[in-house]
Amino acid sequence: GFTEKILKGLHVFEKFDAVLGGDSLPQKKPDPAPLFHIMKELKVSANKTLFIGDSSVDIEAGKNAQVTTCGITGGFQPEQEIIDSHPDFIIHNLIELKDHIS
């Protein structure tokens, strides 16, 4: 519910095909269940999924789901923790994402 309120307040909620917050499922990251839930809902396979996260727990969840992981700096964890979690690639802002996806 909290995530939806934020996205609606930013007037971007309608741009998302699915939204899953931390309280949506009993399993929490780094368990891959939330990712599997979204992939199933959107009918997207792991090899077509990119998980972007700003924490080592996010990267671990993506790896546990066997999807491509992208670390983004500037979140609540220091950049070194993102580096140490070994995502498939790292960006420093969302504009850089265009260089990694087609």
For each residue, the residues with C-beta under 8 A, 3 or more apart:
1: 4 5 21 23
2: 5 6 21 23
3: 6 7 19 20 21 22
4: 1 7 8 13 19 21
5: 1 2 8 9
6: 2 3 9 10
7: 3 4 10 12 13 16 19
8: 4 5 11 13
9: 5 6
10: 6 7 13
11: 8
12: 7 15 16
13: 4 7 8 10 16 19
14:
15: 12
16: 7 12 13 19
17: 42
18: 38 41 42
19: 3 4 7 13 16
20: 3 24 25 34 37 38
21: 1 2 3 4 24
22: 3 28
23: 1 2
24: 20 21 34 37
25: 20 28 33 34 37
26:
27: 31 33 34
28: 22 25 31 34
29: 34 57 58 60 61
30: 57 60 61 64
31: 27 28 34 61 64
32: 35 36 61 64 65 66
33: 25 27 36 37
34: 20 24 25 27 28 29 31 37 38 61
35: 32 38 39 49 51 61 62 64 65 67
36: 32 33 39 40 65
37: 20 24 25 33 34 40 41
38: 18 20 34 35 41 42 44
39: 35 36 42 43 44 45 46 49 65 67
40: 36 37 43
41: 18 37 38
42: 17 18 38 39
43: 39 40
44: 38 39 48 49
45: 39 48 49
46: 39 49 65 66 67
47: 67
48: 44 45
49: 35 39 44 45 46 65 67 68
50: 67 68 69 70 101
51: 35 58 61 62 65 67 68 69 70
52: 58 69 70 71 72 91 97
53: 57 58 59 61 62 69 70 71 72 75 87
54: 58 71 72 73 74 75 76 77 82
55: 58 59 75 76 77 81 82
56: 59 60 77 81 82 84 85
57: 29 30 53 60 61
58: 29 51 52 53 54 55 61 62 69 71
59: 53 55 56 62 63 69 71 82 85 86 87
60: 29 30 56 57 63 64 85
61: 29 30 31 32 34 35 51 53 57 58 64 65
62: 35 51 53 58 59 65 67 68 69 87
63: 59 60 66 69
64: 30 31 32 35 60 61
65: 32 35 36 39 46 49 51 61 62
66: 32 46 63
67: 35 39 46 47 49 50 51 62
68: 49 50 51 62 88
69: 50 51 52 53 58 59 62 63 87 88
70: 50 51 52 53 87 88 89 90 91 97 100
71: 52 53 54 58 59 82 83 85 87 89 90 91
72: 52 53 54 75 82 90 91 92 93 94
73: 54 79 82 90 91 92
74: 54 92 93
75: 53 54 55 72 82
76: 54 55
77: 54 55 56 81 82
78: 81 82
79: 73 82 83
80: 83 84
81: 55 56 77 78 84 85
82: 54 55 56 59 71 72 73 75 77 78 79 85 87 90
83: 71 79 80 86 90
84: 56 80 81
85: 56 59 60 71 81 82
86: 59 83
87: 53 59 62 69 70 71 82 90
88: 68 69 70
89: 70 71 100
90: 70 71 72 73 82 83 87
91: 52 70 71 72 73 94 96 97 100
92: 72 73 74 96
93: 72 74 96
94: 72 91 97
95: 98
96: 91 92 93 99 100
97: 52 70 91 94 100 101
98: 95 101
99: 96
100: 70 89 91 96 97
101: 50 97 98
102:
